[in-house]
Amino acid sequence: MEKTYDDDEIEIDLLELLGEFRRKIWIILGTIILFGGAAGAFSAFVLTPQYKSTAMVYILSKETTLTSLADLQIGSQLTKDYKIIVTSRRVLNQVIEDMELNLTYKELVEKVTIDNPQDTRILSISVEDPDPAMAKLIADKIAVTSSDYIGDIMEMVPPKLIEEGEVPILKSSPSNTKNALIGGFIGAVLVCGFITVNVILNDTIRTEEDVTKYLGLSVLASVPEREGEKPEDKEAMISSKPKNKPAVRKIQKEEKRRPCVMSQFVTLNRIMKDDYHYNEAIKTLRTNIQFCGNGIKTIMLTSSLPDEGKVT
């Protein structure tokens, strides 16, 4: 795709965009590191760590040692129903009341996660809390309360608690590494988006091809910088040399009477080499202007180098 300046459509050269990314790779990497580090630090020092404890219950369709295919199907269906009942308002409000929690129903339900492993009749009741011990107590209490409630309202064998929750040692969230990666990704998207917009909106002409491509004009000539016109190539050497070298100690008295004669020789060395490329460019410019004939009305002179001024 090529960048155009039509009012209705703006396109961008992908090679130009990739080149801009490559030229500003250190800015991109710096932004990624900055955002990633900031997100990781925020996750580590600002966000409150959460600990997860899980209790498990087993769903029974009837209390017997013999299990038929119908019993398994009924148990699987009951598992789906129990997932909804466990987080019902009546169950969780009972837990809040019994444990005297300073939580509302909505706050507690956000802490609870119900999971049912595939092809099983087991419910995993997980609770996240900043206090590891409290997470275990709430998970166990929800498992017991929901089992009693299900047995009462459905007049069936209540689920059996097969595993109590444990006091977690490691935090379950937030993940500092994950948040740092997300922050770095956001930083990369932002800086790349900014560079892309800058490339799209930038109408600077950098090369001869840009003049023809974007403006539809012909380049008469491209005149390079002439050798010898750079500041470092222009030297003015000023040297001071004594005309007569006085004797060391034999004529000290005479030296006091007769001052040492000094003369300054100023030598200006102007290095001006014949530059083949410069001369050929001037000849090309002159020839192209002559071929343009009398119909030419405007000639634009410009420089792409910084601090040289732009002449139009």
Buried (B, 14 or more C-beta within 10 A) or exposed (E): EEBEEEEEEEEBBEEBBEEBBEEBEEEBBEBBBBBBBBBBBBBEEEEEBBBBBBBBBBBBBEEEEEEEEEBEEBBBEBBEEBBEBBBBEEBBBBBBEEBEBEBEBEEBBEBBBBEBEEEBBBBBBBBBBEEBEBBBBBBBBBBBBBBBBBEEEEEBBBBEBEBBBBEBEEBBBBEBEEBBBBBBBBBBEEBBEEBBEEBEEEEEBEEEEBBEBBEEEEBBBEBEEBBBEEEEBEEEEEEEEEEEEBEEEEEEEEBEEEEEEEEEEEEEEEEEEEBEEBEEBBEBBEEBEEEEEEEEEEEEEEEEEEEEEEEE
